[in-house]
Amino acid sequence: MASARSHDASGPLRRTGRSIGHALQTPFTGTARGIRKATHAHGAGESGLGKLIELHAVNGAGDVMITVALASTVFFSVPTDQARGRVALYLAVTMAPFILLAPVIGPLLDHLPHGRRAAMAGSMLARALLALTMSGAVATGGLELYPAALGVLVCSKAYGVVRSAVVPRLLPPRFSLVKANSRVTLAGLLATGLAAPIGAGLQTIGPPWPLYGACAIFAGGAVLAFTLPHKVDSAKGERKAQLVPPHGEGADRPEPVRKNTTRRTRAKEKNGEKEKRPGLRSVGPSVLHGLQANASHRALSGFLIFFLAFLLREHPLAGQSAAISLGIVGVAAGVGNALGTAVGSWLRARGPEIIIASVLGLALGVAVLAAAFFSTVMVAALAAMAGFTQALSKLSLDAMIQRDVPEEVRTSAFARSETLLQMAWVVGGAIGIALPLNGVLGMSVAAGILALGAAASVRGLLAAARRGSPHPRVA
């Protein structure tokens, strides 16, 4: 009888326990369902784009964890002069070799068209192992930290160029490339914003803990990469693109893409004709001028990150601490980037040449004002404008590649253009680390970077916009 009473009493307890467990679980499962619904909307789930969006969010979260750990070790933990020396060493040991490795990444990945999922998973797993390696050296700031950081950088950029090449193969019906890229980019930005305070919280426990978090995130990303559709590994109809075609074979106007490319190729081979290998110039000047403009935006981004980090630490914004000053600029840049991504999706990249030329002129105008009227407001405005224009310009460049580059070389073109843009970021960062900490001088250099890009690209972009494209605009 006693056991019967005990059994009767345990029933309500079990039900209560299940109710409490369900109540605690519901916010997390509800959030997960909401995220899955957003990433898989409008056919993205059926095409596999939703999986890529989630993978890119994981990639952004892991990268920001490593950034938090490195920033705390290399930058914040020592006096300004020593920090500048450490960051210069970081730039030399990691960025300089990357300049040599970057031109190799695109061609190397061209040889892995059937292993794109494995390449993305490999970049995730390699960063997980490198994060563990760095966790032992992050507290002491030993030199072994820098080779590991270089490995993380190379793996991150390799993932980026593969991801750019994968997006065109996962487009849902009636989905433009610019819209797909805006979704992927926005997911990365949101994940970065959510993971950054978590990384900062882990940093308070101990310097290695953000790296432990990065290791766990990247390990999950390696598994998630293999859930992408098998068509990601398909290389049907693809060839390699060249930024500079051999013997100056570039054409002023792109040749329309025909559906019977394979049949024409076979016919030419049968007649003994050797088909010319397509290059980016052979599909029109718009892409090249768009790359020039985007390179100036990337160089500005690298410059501002390094220059403002030291400037604001030594000379904080009026009435603010160094940490608050850096936070204001970082938040402004992040909000601008997210806004540019959203506007790019809304505009659907109609007239991308005009958009790129316009945002380049807009950024240049704000940079000139920041140099002429250097202040807290103008620095924050330039950071926000740099984020906004970089995002919108990159989305427009993606649209031009989709429109003007034949499908058979499009994925290679994405890989090589991304490599060039990353190299521009490296150059801008090097300028930022070497420049004296003078606000007016720094803003003047920022304006000069954009002016150089405008001089190289705007005239060509406007001329290409007047001529029009033989292909329909991206809708």
C-alpha positions in Angstrom: 0.0 0.0 0.0 2.9 2.3 0.8 4.4 1.7 -2.6 1.1 2.4 -4.3 0.9 5.8 -2.5 4.5 6.6 -3.5 3.7 5.7 -7.1 0.6 7.9 -7.0 2.6 10.8 -5.6 5.4 10.4 -8.2 3.0 10.8 -11.1 2.2 14.5 -10.5 5.9 15.1 -9.8 6.9 13.6 -13.1 4.2 15.6 -14.9 5.4 18.8 -13.2 9.0 18.0 -14.1 8.0 17.5 -17.7 6.0 20.7 -17.7 9.0 22.7 -16.3 11.3 21.0 -18.8 9.0 21.8 -21.7 8.7 25.4 -20.5 12.5 25.8 -20.4 12.9 24.1 -23.7 10.2 26.0 -25.6 12.1 29.4 -26.0 15.1 27.5 -27.6 13.1 25.2 -29.8 10.8 28.1 -30.8 13.9 30.3 -31.7 15.4 27.4 -33.7 12.2 26.9 -35.6 11.9 30.6 -36.3 15.5 30.8 -37.6 14.9 27.7 -39.7 11.7 29.2 -41.1 13.5 32.5 -42.0 16.5 30.8 -43.6 14.4 28.4 -45.6 11.8 30.9 -46.9 11.0 31.5 -50.5 12.3 28.2 -51.8 15.7 28.5 -50.0 15.0 25.3 -48.1 14.3 23.2 -51.2 17.3 24.5 -53.2 19.8 24.1 -50.3 20.5 27.8 -50.0 19.0 27.7 -46.4 21.7 25.3 -45.4 24.4 27.6 -46.8 22.9 30.5 -44.9 23.1 28.6 -41.7 26.6 27.4 -42.4 27.8 31.0 -43.1 26.2 32.1 -39.8 28.3 29.4 -38.0 31.4 30.6 -39.9 30.8 34.2 -38.7 30.2 33.2 -35.1 33.4 31.2 -35.0 35.5 33.9 -36.7 34.4 36.5 -34.2 35.3 34.3 -31.3 38.8 34.0 -32.5 38.9 37.8 -33.2 37.9 38.5 -29.6 40.6 36.3 -28.3 43.3 37.7 -30.5 42.2 41.3 -29.9 42.4 40.8 -26.1 45.9 39.3 -26.4 47.5 41.3 -29.1 45.8 44.7 -28.6 44.2 45.4 -25.3 46.5 43.6 -22.8 49.5 45.7 -23.3 50.4 49.5 -23.5 49.7 51.3 -26.7 53.2 51.4 -28.1 53.8 47.7 -27.4 50.3 46.9 -28.8 51.2 48.7 -32.0 54.4 46.7 -32.3 52.5 43.4 -31.7 49.8 44.3 -34.3 52.5 45.2 -36.7 54.2 41.9 -36.1 50.8 40.2 -36.5 50.3 42.0 -39.8 53.8 41.1 -41.0 53.7 37.4 -40.0 50.1 36.7 -41.1 49.1 39.2 -43.7 52.3 39.4 -45.7 52.4 35.6 -46.3 48.7 35.8 -47.2 49.5 38.3 -50.0 51.6 35.5 -51.5 49.1 32.8 -50.8 46.0 34.7 -51.9 46.7 34.4 -55.6 47.1 30.6 -55.2 43.8 30.1 -53.3 41.5 30.7 -56.2 43.4 28.5 -58.8 43.8 25.8 -56.2 40.1 25.7 -55.4 39.4 25.6 -59.2 41.0 22.1 -59.1 38.5 21.0 -56.4 35.1 21.5 -58.2 34.0 18.0 -57.0 35.0 18.6 -53.4 33.5 22.0 -52.4 31.6 20.6 -49.4 34.8 18.9 -48.3 36.8 22.1 -48.8 34.4 24.1 -46.6 34.3 21.3 -44.0 38.1 21.1 -44.1 38.4 24.9 -43.5 36.1 24.6 -40.5 37.9 21.6 -39.0 41.3 23.2 -39.6 40.2 26.3 -37.8 38.8 24.2 -34.9 42.2 22.6 -34.5 44.1 25.9 -34.8 41.8 27.4 -32.2 42.9 24.7 -29.8 46.5 25.3 -30.7 46.2 29.1 -30.1 44.5 28.5 -26.7 47.8 27.4 -25.2 49.7 30.5 -26.5 47.0 33.2 -26.2 47.7 34.0 -22.6 51.4 34.5 -23.1 51.3 36.0 -26.6 54.1 33.7 -27.7 55.3 33.8 -31.3 53.7 30.4 -32.0 50.4 32.3 -31.9 51.2 34.0 -35.2 51.6 31.0 -37.5 48.4 29.6 -36.1 46.7 32.9 -36.8 48.0 32.8 -40.4 46.4 29.4 -40.8 43.1 30.7 -39.5 43.2 33.6 -41.9 44.0 31.4 -44.9 41.3 28.9 -44.0 38.8 31.7 -43.5 39.5 33.2 -46.9 39.5 29.8 -48.6 36.0 29.2 -47.1 35.0 32.7 -48.4 36.0 32.0 -52.0 34.4 28.5 -52.0 31.2 29.9 -50.6 31.1 32.6 -53.3 31.5 29.9 -55.9 28.7 27.7 -54.3 25.9 30.3 -54.2 25.0 30.3 -57.9 24.4 26.5 -57.7 21.9 26.9 -54.9 19.7 29.7 -56.3 16.0 29.0 -55.8 13.6 29.6 -58.7 13.1 33.4 -59.4 15.8 34.2 -57.0 18.5 36.7 -58.0 22.1 36.2 -57.0 22.2 39.6 -55.3 19.2 38.6 -53.1 20.8 35.2 -52.3 24.1 36.9 -51.3 22.4 39.5 -49.2 20.7 36.8 -47.2 23.9 34.9 -46.7 25.8 38.0 -45.7 23.1 39.2 -43.4 23.0 35.9 -41.6 26.8 36.2 -41.1 26.4 39.7 -39.7 23.6 38.7 -37.3 25.6 35.7 -36.0 28.7 37.9 -35.5 26.6 40.4 -33.5 25.2 37.6 -31.3 28.5 35.8 -30.8 30.6 38.8 -30.0 29.2 39.5 -26.5 29.3 35.7 -25.8 33.0 35.8 -26.7 33.5 38.8 -24.5 31.8 37.0 -21.7 34.0 33.9 -22.2 37.0 36.2 -22.2 36.2 37.2 -18.6 36.5 33.5 -17.5 40.0 33.2 -19.1 41.8 34.1 -22.3 41.6 30.6 -23.8 37.8 30.3 -23.4 36.7 32.2 -26.5 39.0 29.9 -28.5 37.4 26.8 -26.9 34.1 28.3 -28.0 35.4 28.8 -31.5 36.6 25.2 -31.6 33.2 23.9 -30.7 31.5 26.2 -33.3 33.8 25.2 -36.1 33.5 21.5 -35.3 29.7 21.9 -35.7 30.2 23.8 -39.0 32.4 21.0 -40.4 29.5 18.6 -39.9 27.0 21.1 -41.2 29.0 21.5 -44.5 28.3 18.0 -45.5 24.5 18.5 -45.2 24.7 20.8 -48.3 23.1 19.3 -51.5 25.3 17.1 -53.6 24.9 19.5 -56.6 27.3 21.9 -54.7 30.1 19.4 -55.8 29.0 19.4 -59.4 31.3 21.1 -62.0 29.1 20.5 -65.0 29.7 23.1 -67.7 32.4 25.0 -65.7 35.8 26.3 -66.9 38.4 28.5 -65.2 38.2 32.3 -65.5 41.2 34.5 -66.0 41.4 38.1 -64.8 43.7 39.0 -67.7 43.2 37.0 -70.8 46.3 35.9 -72.8 47.6 38.1 -75.6 45.2 40.9 -74.9 42.1 39.0 -76.2 39.7 41.1 -74.2 36.6 42.4 -75.9 34.8 45.7 -75.2 31.4 44.0 -75.2 30.5 40.7 -73.6 29.4 37.9 -75.9 25.9 36.7 -75.1 25.8 33.4 -73.3 24.2 30.7 -75.5 22.7 27.5 -74.3 24.5 25.4 -76.9 28.0 26.2 -75.6 29.0 22.5 -75.4 27.7 21.8 -78.9 29.6 24.8 -80.3 32.7 23.7 -78.5 32.5 20.2 -80.0 31.9 21.6 -83.4 35.0 23.9 -83.2 37.1 21.0 -82.0 35.8 18.9 -84.9 36.8 21.6 -87.4 40.2 21.9 -85.8 39.6 25.3 -84.2 40.9 26.0 -80.8 38.3 27.8 -78.7 39.6 30.9 -76.9 39.7 30.5 -73.1 37.3 33.1 -71.7 38.6 35.7 -69.3 36.9 38.4 -67.2 37.8 41.1 -69.8 36.2 39.0 -72.5 32.8 39.5 -70.9 33.0 43.3 -70.7 34.6 46.1 -68.8 31.9 46.4 -66.2 33.2 43.6 -64.0 36.7 44.9 -64.1 35.7 48.5 -63.2 33.4 47.1 -60.5 36.3 45.1 -59.1 38.4 48.3 -59.0 35.7 50.2 -57.2 35.2 47.4 -54.7 38.9 47.1 -54.1 39.0 50.7 -52.9 36.1 49.9 -50.5 38.0 46.9 -49.2 41.2 48.8 -48.8 39.3 51.5 -46.9 37.8 48.9 -44.6 41.2 47.4 -43.8 42.7 50.9 -43.3 39.9 52.1 -40.9 40.0 48.9 -38.8 43.8 49.2 -38.0 44.1 53.0 -38.0 41.0 53.8 -35.9 41.8 51.0 -33.4 45.1 52.7 -32.4 43.9 56.3 -32.9 40.9 55.8 -30.6 42.9 54.0 -28.0 45.4 56.8 -27.9 42.9 59.7 -28.5 39.4 58.5 -27.6 36.3 60.3 -28.9 35.4 63.4 -26.9 34.1 62.5 -23.5 34.4 58.8 -24.0 36.8 56.0 -22.9 38.9 54.1 -25.5 36.7 51.0 -25.2 33.5 53.1 -25.6 35.0 54.9 -28.6 35.9 51.7 -30.3 32.5 50.3 -29.6 30.8 53.3 -31.1 32.8 53.0 -34.3 32.3 49.2 -34.5 28.6 49.4 -34.0 28.3 52.2 -36.6 30.2 50.1 -39.1 28.1 47.0 -38.3 24.8 48.9 -38.6 26.0 50.4 -41.9 27.0 47.0 -43.3 23.6 45.5 -42.4 21.7 48.4 -43.8 23.7 48.2 -47.1 22.9 44.5 -47.3 19.2 45.1 -46.8 19.1 48.0 -49.3 21.0 45.8 -51.8 18.3 43.1 -51.6 15.6 45.7 -51.8 17.1 47.4 -54.9 17.6 44.0 -56.6 20.8 45.5 -58.1 19.0 47.2 -61.0 21.7 49.3 -62.8 24.6 47.9 -60.7 27.1 50.2 -62.5 25.2 53.3 -61.4 24.9 51.9 -57.8 28.6 51.2 -57.5 29.6 54.6 -58.9 27.1 56.4 -56.7 28.1 54.7 -53.4 31.8 55.3 -54.2 31.1 59.0 -54.7 29.0 59.0 -51.5 31.7 57.4 -49.4 34.3 59.8 -50.9 32.2 62.8 -50.0 31.8 61.6 -46.3 35.6 60.9 -46.1 36.4 64.4 -47.4 34.0 65.9 -44.8 35.6 63.7 -42.0 39.0 65.1 -43.0 37.8 68.7 -43.1 35.7 68.6 -40.0 37.2 65.8 -37.9 35.0 65.0 -34.9 33.2 62.2 -33.1 30.2 62.5 -35.3 32.2 62.5 -38.5 34.3 59.5 -37.5 31.2 57.5 -36.7 29.5 58.7 -39.9 32.5 57.5 -42.0 32.5 54.1 -40.3 28.8 53.7 -41.0 29.1 54.9 -44.5 32.1 52.6 -45.2 30.1 49.6 -44.0 27.0 50.7 -46.0 28.8 51.3 -49.3 31.1 48.3 -49.1 28.1 46.0 -48.6 26.0 47.6 -51.4 28.9 47.8 -53.8 29.8 44.1 -53.3 26.2 43.0 -53.9 26.2 45.0 -57.1 29.4 43.5 -58.2 27.9 40.0 -57.6 25.0 41.0 -59.8 27.3 42.1 -62.6 29.2 38.8 -62.4 26.0 36.9 -62.7 24.8 39.0 -65.6 28.0 39.4 -67.6 30.1 36.3 -66.9 29.1 33.1 -68.7 27.9 30.3 -66.4 30.7 28.1 -67.4 33.3 30.4 -65.8 31.1 32.2 -63.2 32.1 30.2 -60.1 35.8 30.7 -60.9 35.2 34.4 -61.4 33.7 34.6 -58.0 36.7 32.9 -56.4 39.3 35.1 -58.2 37.4 38.4 -57.6 37.1 37.6 -53.8 40.9 36.9 -53.7 41.7 40.3 -55.2 39.4 42.0 -52.8 41.0 40.3 -49.8 44.4 41.4 -51.1 43.1 45.0 -51.2 42.0 44.7 -47.6 45.6 43.6 -46.7 47.1 46.6 -48.4 44.7 49.0 -46.7 45.5 47.4 -43.3 49.2 47.8 -43.9 48.7 51.5 -44.6 46.6 51.9 -41.4 49.2 50.3 -39.2 52.1 52.4 -40.6 50.4 55.8 -40.5 51.0 58.3 -37.7 48.1 58.7 -35.2 46.7 61.9 -36.6 43.0 62.0 -37.1 42.9 64.6 -39.9 45.8 62.9 -41.7 44.1 59.5 -41.4 40.8 60.8 -42.8 42.7 62.4 -45.6 44.3 59.1 -46.5 40.9 57.4 -46.4 39.6 60.0 -48.8 42.7 59.4 -51.0 42.1 55.7 -51.2 38.5 56.3 -52.4 39.6 59.0 -54.8 42.1 56.6 -56.4 39.3 54.0 -56.8 37.0 56.6 -58.2 39.6 57.8 -60.7 40.2 54.2 -61.9 36.6 53.0 -62.1 33.8 55.6 -62.2 34.3 56.8 -65.8 34.3 53.2 -67.1 31.3 52.3 -65.0 29.2 55.2 -66.3 30.3 54.5 -69.9 29.3 50.8 -69.4 25.9 51.9 -68.0 25.3 54.1 -71.0 26.1 51.3 -73.4 23.9 48.9 -71.6 24.3 45.2 -71.3 23.5 42.5 -73.9 22.1 40.4 -71.0 18.8 41.2 -69.2 19.2 43.0 -65.9 19.2 40.9 -62.8 15.7 40.9 -61.3 
